[in-house]
């Protein structure tokens, strides 16, 4: 519960929001919310009430953020850049990965909040043709309201490279545990139907900002966030639950299958979530497909170089132009990130839910856009 001075300070900060540059000033804020720009006509009483409530909510977000450093001092161990790789969509309750911003025609800059502390976060670096870095979310002034379990995740990821960070009670940060498609009926990780609770796909497993509480998974529509967790938390793969339609396995360790220079072999079953380093070279591109070679395959003992390589053929004839461009640019961003780093542990890794060809064992095919992505980093394979 806030003390009287804290409540008064919050009210004062909300009032200040209406006059600050972030809101555009009291006159601009009122005109934006109460007079539609398309018509210039005053809105009705009902719409005015809704817009005033929206203004109050924005003012509250700003005020809580500005007072956060005072009301909740920032611990030294969470000092950092403040940006996060995932956020909660305030409209649907879904936790989304920043790279999903690539898929949106229009990005609503005010639609997202931190899953840990609830502060508004803003999309950044999501313009594919302009930005050279991957998308991310950043809070105002690069700070979260403390305590926030999401803030400081970089140090958690660094720790996770050498040890488990999950506990029997749950995981310290949000993670995807199920892939679903748009045509499926949305289901939360807890099994709730849409409309129950606070939004389809929303998993309320921790109180706002409660450090030490645990997450138990949420649904996603692409393998991108799944692959990020796979790389960031190698020692937790055997315990983290995961369900990918059409793929065997019930944990991250069981669902993923790494490809290396172990020889060209028939995969059982032939459809899995595979991963392998990308091989340098240009893609083979046609109107029907695009194909990349992988740095994996057959390297006979005594030979100076590999003799055969696996390859991935993406059947994109039915894809939109936006989906094709996003995949091309995602691969190029990854390649640029590791250019000139020969001999370094960081590589560009291609992840895909693919099916091995029955006649050509070197070939894997991918059909669906959500089934392929590329990430850069060091791949750690813990001993089993």
Secondary structure, DSSP 8 states (H G I E B T S, - for coil): ---HHHHHHHHHHHHHHTTSGGGTHHHHHHHHHHB-TTT--B--HHHHHHHHHHHHHHHHHHHHHHHHHHHS---GGG-S---BSEEEETTT--EEEGGGGGG-SS--TTSEE-TTT--EEEEES--TTT--S--EEEEGGG---SS-SSTTHHHHHHHHTTS---BTTBBSS--EEEE--TTS--B-TT--BTTSTTSTT----S-TT-TT--B--EEESSSHHHHHHHHH-GGGTTTSB-B-TT---SBHHHHEEE--SS-----SSSEEEEEEEB-SS--EE-SSEEEEEEEEEE--TT-SS-SEEEEEEEE-TTS-HHHHHHHHHHHHHHHHHHTT-TTSSEEEEEEEEEEE-SS-TTEEEE--GGGEEEEEEE------
